[in-house]
């Protein structure tokens, strides 16, 4: 029997009646604010070409590692999901629909139900019995002009969205967007990992490409740094306001020039040890901070993921296929070399993310509550969930306050889930603020101001948008 798909208006709001009433009022004041998406991984080709998205499986399932990692954990081969091998899209969708119950209690279920109900106006739940109905209905709607990427961008009221590209990317899609006359604001972000991480596959070959692209000698320390400056300037001309650094740890270093040059000779020759690789990444964070003082790009540091943990999956399917695992991260000692040099300079903004929640109250909130250059990114990746967001606010607010945080960013490839993710964050933050109001720790007018800032203002200011 088909089950109705209903989105309860009070979902995710507090249970206590007094707090719920306050949260409802706060949420009503922010739920229609424009979306600022300052960090994410949507494909700029979507907005450049503005072609129809195709079908439900290719749009909603295949790009979303939250979904296929769960299915893989339950024994579904990735090839059966259309990843790494040709597959019939309808059959892929059926495999997913027949196992949709696996997502009960997860944020993915909340996001997807929001997409199904609000974007596609579906009113029955997804399961094996409704799989074909969903596939056909979504496919038919995606053929309409109103479901093309630019139309959805406007419908979602996205004010600005940042994609993430490597220094080796030509940014041709961003240039095409600019030349198209479309008013949507799609900007890039500078993600230098392929030419900063000696353990990144093809690192030495990437340096050769970096040289070819910039005309600099990227096998000399000076030429290599000048190449980064050149590409950062080009990215900034394409709208970038931030750089993004996905390092295994938060380690920073501030080496003398001779030691930096010697270290670079080893890594650029492909002769780096694991310790050399870690030290080089650490030095490059400090070098990037120095460049940020010159060009104004906001730094983002995303440490603490053991990426590509499953070697056979990585060998067969490549990066970003759901086998990334959180790790313990240390910040106090790791960041000290960078902070000793730049920590007191308010011209630098370094936004810190973590997958290690144990650091929130012990390290991150005290650091951000002191150093002018530091801000805390929102609950990220494995923790951008209702409970993860609540833990984040409860562990950080008393020490760092609200204004040393940067609002919310969705950090996603799943374009249609962006409104759902922002809606979840707004509901959770309004609930948290409502609790402070009923406990008489905030006045209602203060909570109203904060709700606006958490949903919209802080992200714009932090990312210089």
N, C-alpha and C positions, 0 to 999 in steps of 0.2 A: 504494500500500500504506500502511495506517495505521501511524504511528509511535507508540510508547509514550511517554506523558508521565510522566517520572520526576524527582523532585526529589532530587538527590544529597545525602545527609546532611552532607557536608563542603563543600558549595558555598560559595564565597567565603572559605574558610579558607586559611591559608598553605600553600604547597606543601611547604616543608621539614618533614620528619617531626617533628623535635623541637618546632618552633613549632606545628605542627598539633595535636599531642597536648595542649599547654598550652591552645591555643585551644578545642579540644573541651571541655575541663573548664570553662573560663570560660564558654563559651556555654551549657553544660548548667546552669550556676548562674543564668543570667539570662533564658533564652529564654521562660520562663513568667511573668515579672514582668508586672504589669498595665501597660497602655498609658496613658501620659500624653501627650495631644495638645494642647499649649498654644497652637498657632497653626495654623489651617487655614481651609478655605473650604467645608466641607460645609454643606448647606442645613438650617437648623433646622426648616423645614417638614416634613422627613422624620420627625423625632422627635416633632414636635407632633401630626401627623396619623396617623403610624404606618401608612400605607397601603402596600400591596404595591408593589414597585419596577417592575413591568411586564415588560420584556423585556431581553435581553442587550445590544442595541444602545443603547437609551436609558440603561441603567444604566452600562455599562462603556466605551462608545465616545464617545457624544455629549458628555458633560461633560469629557472628558479631552483637553486641548489637546496633551499630549505625543503622543497617538496621531494626532489628525487633522492636526497640523502635519507629521508625517512623510508621511502619505498625500497631503496637499496638495503637498508637495515633489516627489512622484512623479507629479503631474499629475491627481490625483483631485479633482474639484470638491467644495467643501464641501457643496453642495446634494445631491450624491450620497450624502453621509454623514448626511443628515437634519438639516443645520444651515442654518437660514434658509429652509427650504422643506419642504413635506410630502414624506415618502418612506416607502416600505414598510420596516418595521423588519427584516424577514427579508432583504430585498435589501441593505439597508445592512450588515447583519452579513456577508453573503456577500462584499461588496466588501472588507471588512476582512479576513476569513478568507483570501481568495485572495491577499492581500498580506502575510500575517503574517510571512513571511520577511524583510520589510523591517526588522523589529525585532530581528534577530539581533545579539547583542552589546550591546544597549541595556538600561538599567535597566527600561524598560517591559516588555520581554520577561520579565525576572526577576519583576517584580511580577505580571504577568498569569498566568504559569505557576503562581505560588504561589496566586493566587486560584482558578484553574481546579482545581488539585489539592486544595487544602485546604478551600476553601469549598464547591465544587460536586462534589468527589470524582470528577472526570473523569480518566481514565487513558489517553486517546489525545491526541495533539498536535492543535492547531487548524491546519487548512489548508482549502483549497477543498473537499476531499472530506469533511471532518467538520463543515463549517459548519452544515448543517441539524441534525445530531445535537447540536451544542453549543447552537444556538438553542433547540431543543425541550427539551433536558434542563435548561438554565438557566431557561427560561420556566416549566417545570413546577415546579421547586423554588421559584422565586420566589412561586408562589401559596400555598405553605405558610406557616402562621403563624410557623414557626421562621425564616423568611427575611425577616420584616418588620424595619424599621429598629431598633426597640428590642430585638428578640430578637438581632439580629446585634451590636448594641452590647454586649449582655451576653455573647454568645458570644465576641466578640473580647477580652473582659476589659478594656474601656476604662474607666479610672477617672474620667477627665474629658476632655472635648473642647471646645475653643474654636472657635466660628465667628467670622466677621468681618463687622461691619455698619457702615453709614454713620450719622452723627449724625441723618440724616433718616429712618432706619428706626424704625418704631414699636415694634419688638421684640415684636410680637404673638405670634409663634411661641414666643419664649422665655417669655413670660407663660403661654401655653397649656401648655407643658411643665411649668412650675412648678405649675399648677393641676390637672394631670392625675393627680397622685399617684404617677407613675412615679419610681423612685429614681435613674435615670440622670442624671449630672451633665453638662449641656450649658450652657456659659456663652458669653457674647459677648465681643468685643473692639472697641474704639473705633477706627474707621478714618475719619479726618476728611477724606480727600483731596477729596471733592466740594465741600467748603466751605473748603478751605485752598489748593487749587491753582487760581490764576486761569486756567490753561490747560485745566482740566477742562471738558468740554462742559457748557453750561448753568450756569456758575458763578454769574452774577448772579441767575438764576432760583432757583438753589439757596439763595442768601442770603435771598431772599424767603420761601422755604419754611421756612428756618431761623428766621426772625423769627416766622412764623405758629406754628410748632411750640413755640417757647420763650416767646413773649410779649415777647421782647427786641427792641430796635432793632438788627438785625444790619447796618445801614448806618452805625452809629457804632462807633468802635473799642472803647469801653467796653462797649456792648451786645453787640457781637460776641464779645468775650472772655467776658462773663458767660453768653452762650448756650452756649459750649463748656463752661464750668464746670457749668452746669445739666445738660447732656446727659451729661457724664462721670459726674456723680453718679447719674443715672438708669441708665446702663450699669453702673455699679458695683453698683447695687441689683439688677441682673439677673445678677450674678455676675462681671462683667468684672474681671480683674486686670491687663489690659494695654491699651495703645494701639498702633496699627500705622500706620506712615507710609511710603508708597510713593513717595518723591521721586526725581526724575531724578538728583540729586546728593546729596552729604552736606553741602552748604553750610549753615552756621548763621550767624546774625547776632544782635547785641544792640544795637539802635538806641535812641537817646533817644526819649522819649515823643512829642515833636513830630514827629520823622521817621517814627515808626511810624504816627501818625495821618495824616500827609500821604500816605504810601505806601498806607494802607488806603483813603483817599478815591479814589485813582486806580484801585485794583484793583476796588473795589466799584462804581465807575461804569462798569466795562467798558472802561476806557481804559488798561489796563496794557500796557507794552511787555514784550518777552521778558525784559529785564533786571529790570523791576519784578516780574514773576511769580517769577523765581528768588529775588530778594531777599525777597519776601513769604513764600515757602515757607521760606526760611532763618530769617526772624524767627519764624515760627510754630513751628519746632522748638524754639527757645529758650523761647517762651511755653508750649508744651506741657510742657517740662521743668519750668518753674516750677509749673505746675498739678500735675504728678506729685509734687512735694514736698508739696503740700497734700493730694492724695487717694490717693497711694500706688500709682497705676497704673504698671506697668512699661512703658517705652517700647521699641518695636522700630522700627528704621530699615532699610528695604529699598531702598537706592539702586542706580543703575547699570543700569537697564533702559530702553532706548529702546522705549517702549510704542507699540503700534499702528504699527509701522514701515511696514506695507503700507497706504497710504491707501485704495486701492480696496477692499481686504478690510475695512478698518475701516468705511468708508462703507456697505458692504453688510451686514455682519454684526455690527458693534459691537465692544466691548472683549473681550479675553481669547479671541481666536480664533487664537492661535498665532503671531502676527507680532511678538512682543516679542523684542528682540535685546540681548545684554549689551554694555555700554559700559565704557570706562575710568573709574575713579573715584579721586578724591584725598580723603584723610581728614585728614591732619596739619594742614593749614592750614584746611580746611573746617570742622572741628569745633572749632577753637580758641576762637571767641567763646562757644560754649556751655560748653566745658570751663573757660574762664577764670572763668565765673560759677558753674558747678555741679560741675566735674569732681572736686573734692576732697570732695564731700558723699556719704557712703555711703548716705544715704537714697534717692538717685536710682539707679535701674538703667536703663541705656540699652544695649540689645542690638543689636549691629551685624551686619548681613549684607552680603554683597557678591557680585556676579557677576564681579568683577575679581580673579581669583586672584593676580595679581601683587602685590596689596596685603597678602596674608596675612602674610608674614614681614617685609616692609619697613615696613608702617604699622600694620596692625591688631593683630598680636600685641604689638608694643612699646607701643602705646597702652593696650590692655587689660591688659598686664602692669605698668602704672603707675597709671592713674587708678582710684580706688575705684568710680566710678560705671559703668565700662564692662565689658561682657561681650561675648564673641564668640558670635554665632549659628552654627549648624552650616552645613556646606556646603549651598548653597541652589539650588533650581530647576534650572538647567542642570548643576549639579555635585552634586546628591544622587544620586550614582552610586557604584559601587565605587571607581573610580579617583579621583573627586572627593573622596570621604570620606577616602581614604588620603592624598591630597595635603594636604588640610586638616589632618589630624593631624600629618603630618610637617613642615609649614611653620609651624604655630602652637605646638606643644607646648613646644619648647625655650625659647621666650620667654614665652609666656603661661601655660604649664602647662595642666593639665586643669581646674583649679577656677576659672579665668576664662572657661570656656566653659559652655554651658547645656544639654548633652546633645543630644537629637535632637528635632526636630519635623517632621511630615510635610508640612505646608503644601499640602494637597491638597483638591480637590473630589471625588476618586474614593474614596468611602467604603470600598468593599470592598478597596482596595489598602492601607489603613492598616496592618493587621497585617504585610503583606508588606514595606512600607517600614521599619517598625520592626525587623523581623527582619533585613533587610539591614544596617541600621545596627549592630545588636547583633553580627552576625557580623563586620563589618569592624572594629569597635572591639575585639572580643575577639582578632581576629587581630593588630591593632596592639599590644595589650598583651602578647600572647604573644611577639612578637618582642623586646619590651623585657625580658621575663623570661629568654628563652634567651640574650640578650646580657648578662645579669646587671646590667641597669640598673634592674630592679625585682625585689623579692621576690614570690614567688607569692601571698602573702597580701595584699600591696599591690595587685597586679593584680586579685585577687578583689574587693577593696573598690571599686576604680575601675570595674570592670565593672558593679557594682550602681549606682554613681553615674551613669555615662554612660548607662545604659539607663533609669534611673528617678529617682534622687535629685536630680541637678542641675537637671533641668527643673522639678521640684516646687518647689525652693528658689528658683530664678531667677525663676519666674513667680508666686511667692507663692501656691502652690496647696496 
